[in-house]
Amino acid sequence: MKNRERFIKQVEGAVLGSVVGDALGVPAEFMSRREMQKHPVTAMRSGGAHQQPAGTWSDDTSMVLCTMDSLMEHGVDYEDQMQRFSRWLSAAENTAHGEVFDVGITVQKAIHCFDRGRPPVFCGDKAENACGNGSLMRIFPTALYLCGQYSLESLDHHAAEIIHNTSYCTHAHPRCLMACGIFCNVIFALCSGKPLQEAVQRGVSDALAYYRRTDFFRWVYREFTSLQSIHRWREQEVKSSGFVLHTLQAALWCLLTTKSYDQCVLKAVNLGEDTDTTAAVAGALAGLWYGKEQIPPDWRCVTAHYDEIEERARRFAETIVPEKNRPDPTFRKISRISRVLSVYHLILHCPEGISMEGLRLSLDGCTKTFQRDIALLRQAGENIRVRSKGRVYFLDQGTYAHPAPIKNRIQERLVQKLRRLCLVMREIPWENCDKWYRETFPHVSRRTMQRDFAQLNALGYEIRYDRWPDYNPFDEDAIPPKEGRY
Ligand SMILES: [Mg+2]
């Protein structure tokens, strides 16, 4: 993470922004837009459908706090997240005043399924009428976690899998999964520090490009394309029901059509209907972008457990972004060929095979990058196979294929180089490396040999090709050659 302090501020802003938005929306929940226009919310209120004191937040914040606690203690652990949701529902843990007064039907059903022993990711309802915003409202801590841990700037397969599984626990319809994915990608873009409009547009369009490629989402894909022009919508076009797509649209619209945190959340609340969730989702984005300092002090001091949540948000932020962020920054600087060779080295030296997670922990890159690297190695004739259980990659030694003919000359040269270097990595002897090399590759120039060895030495192979003919071990003044192969 390039700017740890900035990221910590963004996380605090997102958490507190969402909590305050939720609390502003609670007393106005279920009110129509017309009613809101007559009596717009301008400050913290009490009463409303739930008859709660001013500053009381609801299920949205409770589930966000459960998710944050779980991510802090266990990383991504769906079982633990669901256990915490279950304790919230049954024992009122993580509630504003020790009472659960607001819970969605789909969330309630999923938690009951989990309590009866169903695995967490199979608890969510897939039905067409179960497309509420219950997973969208609690997904942003997961997005921040992924951003902190992996310095993500855009959605990849690994991140999408975690985001979708998190949604699956309560909401399993592809529409809910895709809404969560797009929302998280907007968060990744906002965290990267681009200007607001550009970040949101980039976040939406990159996520759409990702989902367009996946058959599973094809039939809901079209519903989301309108998000690309959301900043131009008029208020009448923006709906604010509990339908997941409406909440996502409303939140992005409020963010893009206002210029401060309070304007954004008040606009979200005054759209009416599912006011608390719309404001919680919009509040997370606005809080992340404008920072917690922009939350008006008179709202802060009314919000239930504000100081405690502020402290917890700080702790969450510090936990999810390690002091010395993995992956090691030196990995960022390595060239593509060095990365491909590093992947090959790991596969070569793990006879039991190495999983995608293992590659990600060792090198900087996402699943897709490594899949491309492995495809390139296969093209160079390396027989890398995948064991389906756990998707472990291993080298089937002794069965090397001839590389397929390639039309692109640059690609062809790269593949030839890789083929040569892989063979060197596999078979180079401990002594007389240069002799072995010249015999193995008689048509390759000495300069290329030096370059190849330098390439491998950069990865720690310590191949030395300059002989030391004048070295006399009995001469006390002579400098002995360095350790390594000759
Ligand atoms: Mg609520």
Residues whose N, C-alpha, C, O or C-beta is under 5 A from the ligand:
A	BS01	MG	S58 D59 D60 D102 D276
